[in-house]
């Protein structure tokens, strides 16, 4: 929403003329810089067509190309709103009336994961001859972790390897308006790594976590931003303490990436590595950043609404082939968009107010965005999306405090990224020790509408901080120096790179985890 994980839904009910190219660019990155971004090759996932009939649920409607001629003709004559919102009115009302509890919908989605079994009270005899796990016995478990205060609890899903010592922990946090279920294609492949325990969280007020009333008490704008960030990261730190995790790798997508940076700075000494997947809120000045950013000719926020998965992933590297464009000033955001943003009217408010039409509005994004998946998975993701979008508003209201209209941060990451891994830690006995850097990894989809130039600029600032530390630090600090930064590019992927190309994404994450383990072993 609003320039993040689901900005598409925020704009879907409004005229398409109002959709703007945001966080795009007006110049091409130097080829030498692009060549430094690691890219993996992968096989294109076959996509399937879906009917845009306004009265039939597309996942069950078959392919228009295979339909009788009269059906094809009817599909061609459908009005544009049928394309924007594929789910029919009757099917939308039926889903609204018969919806399962959100926890049950989440379970249905997670049960699509291969090999992994849901843990029972006893985890003995998990494997059966019919369903052996080729990567060792693994189970997933859902828990509500209660925090201090009223109505504060985080929905947690863990994947653990039965009978193995836990050597490393990976914590995954989602983007704006999303939930941990969107990582369902990542849990199984990433958890193949021996000794790894995987944690996925719904942030406070999001997904299936509790949804306390969101209130800001600060008066100054800067203090309001800090308070909004703290609403999330303080809950994350309290969860860490409840789980007795001393150190872990933190992976955040989109707004989750932005909050992961805030967590690393506010609570130093807890991260082994920070992985930011298509993070929002890096650039400080949209026009200054645009001058050095690539401008994909079709990768825009609007395309998150109107493009299907094949269009998103098969642009063949628009970052590399696009020609330089003139550095012209971008058209300002329309007044209605700014007003809605400042009034904190979220896209999910529209879904909630729509009643039986809610599933239809959600289908404008879900059916199109997931149409490359098998039918059962596409439907499960649509059901899951609606189940979390329709819940009581809570964490979503923090967005307008953190980001200005158009998805630019009020406290840009680029202005403070060099502080990651460079804080002073106060020990329980009162003594202090300086952090000596942590590895930071930026990941972007090849056709991401988020600014890869922001990641490259952040990489440079982190490297400068490392060089400064090596020049000015004590001998002991120089010996402990651990800072590094790099940018990875996931081919055939957009903003939702973990879903667009999960095979490559998962391989990259496993490699980062393995590299961290090897680095720690070498220090011992």
C-alpha positions in Angstrom: 0.0 0.0 0.0 1.0 3.6 -0.6 4.3 2.9 -2.2 5.1 -0.2 -0.2 4.1 -3.8 -0.2 0.6 -3.0 -1.4 0.5 0.5 -2.7 -1.3 -1.0 -5.7 -4.5 -1.6 -3.6 -4.4 2.0 -2.3 -4.7 3.3 -5.8 -6.9 0.7 -7.4 -10.3 2.2 -6.5 -9.2 5.6 -8.0 -8.9 6.7 -11.6 -5.9 5.3 -13.4 -5.0 8.8 -14.7 -4.0 9.7 -11.1 -1.3 7.0 -10.9 2.1 8.4 -11.0 5.6 7.1 -11.6 7.1 7.2 -8.1 10.7 6.5 -7.0 11.7 6.2 -10.6 14.7 7.9 -12.2 15.9 10.1 -15.0 19.3 8.7 -15.7 20.9 5.3 -16.2 23.3 3.9 -13.6 26.8 3.6 -15.0 27.3 0.2 -16.6 30.3 -0.4 -14.4 28.2 0.0 -11.3 25.5 -2.3 -12.5 28.0 -4.9 -13.4 29.0 -5.0 -9.7 25.6 -6.1 -8.7 25.5 -9.9 -8.3 22.8 -11.5 -10.4 21.8 -15.2 -10.6 20.3 -16.9 -13.6 17.0 -18.8 -13.3 14.4 -20.6 -15.3 11.3 -18.6 -16.2 8.3 -19.8 -14.4 5.5 -20.6 -16.8 2.5 -18.4 -16.4 -1.2 -19.1 -16.9 -3.8 -16.9 -18.3 -7.0 -16.2 -16.4 -10.4 -15.1 -17.3 -11.5 -11.6 -16.7 -15.1 -12.5 -16.5 -16.8 -10.3 -14.0 -19.1 -13.0 -12.7 -16.8 -16.1 -12.5 -13.9 -16.5 -10.1 -10.8 -16.5 -12.3 -8.8 -19.2 -10.6 -11.6 -21.6 -11.5 -12.5 -20.1 -14.8 -9.8 -21.8 -17.0 -8.0 -20.2 -19.8 -9.7 -17.8 -22.2 -7.6 -19.1 -25.0 -9.0 -22.6 -24.6 -12.6 -21.5 -24.2 -15.3 -21.7 -26.9 -15.5 -18.8 -29.4 -18.6 -17.3 -27.8 -16.8 -17.2 -24.4 -13.8 -15.5 -26.0 -16.0 -12.9 -27.6 -17.7 -12.2 -24.3 -14.4 -11.8 -22.5 -13.2 -9.3 -25.2 -16.4 -7.2 -24.6 -16.0 -7.0 -20.8 -15.7 -3.4 -19.4 -12.4 -2.2 -18.0 -13.5 -2.5 -14.4 -13.8 -6.3 -14.9 -10.1 -6.3 -15.8 -9.2 -4.1 -12.7 -11.3 -6.3 -10.4 -11.4 -9.9 -11.8 -13.4 -11.5 -9.0 -17.2 -11.3 -9.7 -19.7 -9.7 -7.4 -21.4 -13.0 -6.5 -18.1 -14.7 -5.7 -16.9 -11.7 -3.7 -20.1 -11.7 -1.6 -19.8 -15.4 -1.1 -16.2 -15.2 0.1 -17.1 -12.3 2.4 -20.0 -14.2 3.9 -18.2 -17.6 4.3 -14.7 -16.4 5.2 -12.8 -18.6 7.6 -11.0 -17.2 10.7 -7.8 -15.5 9.7 -5.7 -18.0 11.6 -7.3 -20.9 9.6 -6.7 -19.1 6.3 -3.0 -18.6 7.3 -2.8 -22.3 8.2 -4.3 -23.3 4.8 -1.6 -21.2 3.1 1.3 -22.6 5.1 0.1 -26.2 4.6 1.0 -25.7 0.9 4.7 -25.8 1.9 6.4 -29.0 0.8 8.0 -31.4 3.4 7.3 -29.2 6.4 4.8 -30.6 8.9 2.9 -28.6 11.4 4.1 -29.4 14.9 1.8 -31.0 17.4 2.2 -31.1 21.2 4.6 -34.0 20.6 7.0 -33.8 17.7 8.0 -37.4 17.8 7.3 -39.5 14.8 6.8 -36.5 12.6 7.9 -38.3 9.5 5.9 -41.0 7.9 6.9 -43.4 5.1 4.4 -41.5 2.9 5.9 -38.1 3.6 9.6 -38.2 4.4 11.5 -35.0 4.6 14.6 -35.3 2.4 16.4 -32.4 4.2 16.0 -33.8 7.7 12.9 -33.6 10.0 11.5 -30.1 10.1 8.3 -28.7 11.6 6.6 -25.4 11.6 4.8 -24.0 14.6 2.5 -21.0 15.1 2.6 -19.1 18.4 1.2 -15.8 19.8 4.0 -14.3 21.8 2.4 -12.0 24.4 4.2 -8.7 25.2 3.7 -6.2 28.0 0.7 -3.9 28.1 -2.8 -4.4 26.9 -3.6 -6.2 23.6 0.1 -6.5 22.5 1.1 -9.9 21.0 3.1 -10.9 17.9 2.0 -13.7 15.6 5.0 -15.9 15.2 5.7 -18.8 12.9 8.9 -20.8 13.4 10.5 -23.5 11.4 12.9 -25.7 13.4 15.0 -28.7 12.6 14.1 -31.5 15.0 17.0 -33.1 16.9 19.6 -30.5 15.8 21.3 -27.9 17.9 20.3 -24.4 17.0 23.4 -22.6 15.7 21.8 -19.6 13.9 18.6 -17.8 13.8 17.0 -15.9 10.9 14.1 -13.4 11.7 11.9 -12.4 8.8 9.6 -9.3 8.8 7.2 -8.3 6.1 6.3 -5.1 4.4 3.4 -2.6 4.8 0.0 -4.2 5.1 1.4 -7.7 4.4 1.9 -10.7 6.7 4.3 -13.5 7.3 2.3 -15.8 5.1 3.7 -14.1 2.0 7.0 -15.8 2.8 5.5 -19.3 2.4 7.7 -20.0 -0.6 10.8 -19.2 1.4 10.4 -21.1 4.6 11.1 -24.6 3.3 14.1 -23.9 1.1 15.9 -21.5 3.5 15.4 -23.9 6.4 17.3 -26.7 4.6 20.4 -25.2 6.2 21.5 -27.4 9.1 21.4 -25.8 12.6 19.2 -22.9 11.5 16.0 -21.9 13.2 13.7 -19.6 11.2 11.4 -17.1 12.8 8.8 -15.1 10.8 6.8 -12.4 12.5 3.7 -10.3 11.9 4.7 -6.9 13.1 2.5 -5.4 15.9 -0.8 -4.3 14.5 -0.3 -6.2 11.2 -1.2 -9.6 9.8 -2.5 -11.8 12.6 -0.7 -10.1 15.4 -2.8 -8.2 17.9 -4.1 -4.8 16.7 -4.0 -2.3 19.5 -5.1 1.3 18.9 -2.4 3.2 17.2 -1.8 6.6 19.0 0.9 9.2 18.6 1.5 11.4 21.7 4.5 13.5 20.4 3.9 17.0 19.2 6.9 17.7 17.1 7.0 16.0 13.6 10.4 14.5 14.1 9.4 13.1 17.5 6.2 11.7 15.9 8.3 9.8 13.3 10.5 8.4 16.0 7.5 7.3 18.1 5.9 5.6 15.1 9.1 3.7 14.4 9.4 2.8 18.0 5.9 1.4 18.0 7.2 -1.5 15.8 10.8 -1.9 16.8 10.2 -1.7 20.5 7.8 -4.6 20.1 10.4 -6.5 18.1 13.0 -6.0 20.8 10.5 -7.2 23.5 9.8 -10.3 21.4 13.6 -10.9 21.1 13.9 -10.8 24.9 11.0 -13.2 25.3 12.7 -15.6 22.9 16.1 -15.2 24.6 17.8 -14.6 21.3 21.2 -13.0 21.8 22.1 -12.5 18.2 20.4 -13.2 14.9 20.2 -12.3 11.2 17.4 -9.9 10.4 15.7 -9.9 7.0 13.1 -7.1 6.3 11.1 -6.5 3.1 10.0 -3.1 2.0 8.7 -1.2 5.1 10.1 -4.2 7.1 13.5 -3.2 5.7 13.2 0.4 6.8 12.2 -0.8 10.3 15.0 -3.3 10.4 17.5 -0.4 9.9 15.7 1.5 12.8 16.0 -1.6 15.0 19.7 -2.0 14.2 20.4 1.5 15.3 18.2 1.7 18.3 19.1 -1.8 19.7 22.8 -2.3 18.8 24.7 -5.5 19.3 21.9 -7.9 18.4 22.4 -8.5 14.7 24.9 -10.8 13.0 23.8 -9.5 9.6 21.2 -7.2 8.2 19.4 -8.1 4.9 17.2 -5.5 3.3 15.0 -6.8 0.5 13.7 -3.9 -1.7 13.7 -1.5 1.3 11.5 1.5 1.3 12.5 5.0 2.5 16.2 5.2 1.5 16.4 8.4 -0.6 16.4 11.8 1.0 15.5 14.0 -1.9 13.4 12.5 -4.8 14.7 14.8 -7.4 18.4 14.6 -6.3 18.2 10.8 -6.2 16.3 10.6 -9.5 19.2 12.3 -11.2 21.4 9.2 -10.6 18.8 6.5 -10.8 17.8 4.1 -13.6 14.3 4.7 -14.9 12.6 1.4 -15.9 10.2 2.1 -18.8 7.5 -0.1 -17.4 8.4 -0.8 -13.8 6.2 1.6 -11.9 3.7 1.5 -9.0 0.9 1.5 -11.5 2.2 -1.7 -13.0 1.9 -3.3 -9.6 -1.8 -3.0 -10.1 -2.3 -3.6 -13.8 0.5 -6.0 -14.8 0.3 -9.8 -14.4 3.3 -11.8 -13.1 4.7 -12.5 -16.5 4.9 -8.8 -17.4 6.6 -8.1 -14.0 9.3 -10.7 -14.4 9.9 -10.8 -18.1 11.2 -7.3 -18.8 14.6 -8.6 -19.5 16.6 -6.2 -17.4 15.1 -2.8 -17.9 17.8 -1.4 -15.6 20.5 -2.3 -18.0 18.9 -1.5 -21.4 17.2 1.8 -20.7 18.6 4.9 -22.4 19.3 8.1 -20.4 16.4 10.4 -19.9 16.5 14.2 -19.3 16.5 15.3 -15.7 13.1 16.9 -15.7 11.0 17.8 -12.6 8.4 15.2 -11.8 4.7 16.1 -11.8 3.5 16.7 -8.2 1.2 14.2 -6.6 -2.5 14.8 -7.1 -4.3 16.7 -4.4 -6.7 13.8 -3.6 -3.8 11.4 -3.1 -2.0 13.8 -0.7 -5.2 14.5 1.2 -6.0 10.7 1.6 -2.4 10.2 2.8 -2.4 13.0 5.3 -5.8 12.0 6.6 -4.4 8.5 7.2 -7.0 6.8 5.1 -5.4 3.5 4.3 -6.3 1.2 1.4 -7.4 -1.4 4.0 -10.0 1.1 5.2 -11.5 1.0 1.8 -11.6 -2.9 1.9 -13.2 -2.8 5.3 -15.8 -0.2 4.3 -16.6 -2.1 1.1 -18.3 -5.0 2.9 -19.2 -7.8 0.4 -17.2 -6.0 -2.3 -14.0 -6.2 -0.3 -12.8 -9.5 -1.9 -13.5 -8.0 -5.3 -11.3 -5.0 -4.6 -8.5 -7.3 -3.3 -8.7 -9.4 -6.4 -7.6 -6.4 -8.4 -4.2 -7.0 -7.0 -4.1 -10.6 -5.8 -5.4 -12.5 -8.9 -3.1 -10.5 -11.2 0.0 -10.6 -9.0 -0.2 -14.3 -8.3 -1.5 -15.6 -11.6 1.8 -17.4 -12.3 1.2 -19.7 -9.4 -0.7 -23.0 -9.3 -4.4 -22.5 -8.9 -4.5 -23.7 -5.3 -1.7 -21.4 -4.3 -3.1 -18.4 -6.1 -6.5 -18.8 -4.4 -4.9 -19.4 -1.0 -2.9 -16.2 -1.3 -6.0 -14.2 -2.4 -7.9 -15.6 0.6 -5.0 -14.8 2.9 -4.7 -11.3 1.6 -8.3 -10.6 2.2 -8.2 -12.1 5.6 -5.5 -9.7 6.8 -6.6 -6.7 4.8 -10.1 -6.7 6.4 -9.0 -6.8 10.0 -9.2 -3.8 12.4 -7.0 -0.9 11.5 -3.9 -0.6 13.6 -0.3 -0.7 12.5 -1.2 0.6 9.0 -1.9 4.1 10.5 1.9 4.5 11.3 2.6 4.8 7.6 1.7 8.5 7.2 4.0 9.4 10.1 7.0 7.4 8.7 6.6 8.3 5.0 5.6 11.5 3.2 3.1 11.2 0.3 4.8 9.2 -2.5 6.7 6.7 -0.3 9.7 9.0 0.6 10.8 8.7 4.2 10.4 11.6 6.6 13.6 10.2 8.2 15.5 8.8 5.1 17.6 5.7 5.6 20.4 7.2 3.5 21.0 9.9 6.2 21.6 7.3 8.9 22.6 4.0 7.2 26.3 4.7 8.2 25.2 4.4 11.9 24.3 0.7 11.5 26.8 -1.3 13.4 28.6 1.8 14.7 26.8 2.4 18.0 28.2 2.3 21.6 26.8 -0.5 23.7 26.4 -0.2 27.4 27.0 -3.5 29.2 25.0 -4.6 32.3 28.1 -3.7 34.5 28.1 -0.2 33.2 31.1 -0.5 30.9 30.8 0.4 27.2 32.0 -1.1 24.0 31.8 0.2 20.5 30.3 -1.8 17.7 32.7 -2.6 14.9 30.3 -3.0 12.0 28.0 -5.6 10.7 27.4 -7.0 7.1 24.5 -5.2 5.4 23.0 -6.7 2.2 20.7 -4.8 -0.1 18.5 -6.9 -2.4 16.4 -5.7 -5.4 14.4 -7.2 -8.1 15.7 -6.7 -11.6 12.5 -4.9 -12.5 11.9 -3.3 -9.0 10.2 0.0 -8.8 12.1 0.6 -5.6 15.3 2.6 -6.2 18.4 0.4 -6.5 20.4 3.6 -6.7 19.5 4.1 -3.1 21.0 0.8 -2.2 24.2 1.6 -4.1 24.5 4.9 -2.4 24.0 3.3 1.0 26.6 0.7 0.1 29.1 3.5 -0.5 28.3 5.2 2.8 28.7 2.0 4.7 32.1 1.3 3.1 33.2 4.9 3.9 32.2 4.2 7.6 34.3 1.1 7.6 37.3 2.9 6.1 37.0 5.6 8.7 36.8 3.1 11.5 39.9 1.3 10.3 41.8 4.6 10.2 40.7 6.0 13.6 39.9 2.9 15.7 42.0 1.2 18.4 44.0 -1.8 17.5 41.5 -4.0 19.3 38.6 -2.4 17.3 40.4 -2.8 14.0 40.9 -6.5 14.8 37.1 -6.9 15.5 36.1 -4.9 12.4 33.2 -6.7 10.7 31.5 -4.1 8.5 30.7 -4.7 4.9 28.0 -3.9 2.3 26.8 -5.1 -1.0 23.9 -5.0 -3.4 22.4 -8.1 -5.0 20.0 -8.1 -7.9 17.4 -10.9 -8.3 16.6 -11.5 -12.0 13.1 -11.8 -13.4 11.6 -10.2 -10.2 9.9 -7.0 -9.1 9.3 -5.5 -5.7 8.1 -8.8 -4.3 11.3 -10.5 -5.2 10.9 -13.3 -2.7 7.7 -14.4 -4.6 8.6 -13.4 -8.1 11.8 -15.5 -8.2 11.9 -17.6 -5.0 14.5 -20.0 -6.2 17.1 -17.4 -6.7 16.1 -15.4 -3.7 16.3 -18.4 -1.4 19.7 -19.4 -2.8 21.0 -15.9 -2.0 19.6 -15.9 1.5 21.1 -19.4 2.3 24.5 -18.2 0.9 24.4 -15.1 3.1 23.6 -17.2 6.2 26.4 -19.7 5.3 28.9 -16.9 4.8 28.0 -15.4 8.2 28.5 -18.8 9.9 31.9 -19.3 8.2 33.0 -15.8 9.1 32.2 -16.5 12.8 34.0 -19.8 12.7 37.1 -18.2 11.3 37.2 -15.7 14.1 37.1 -18.4 16.8 
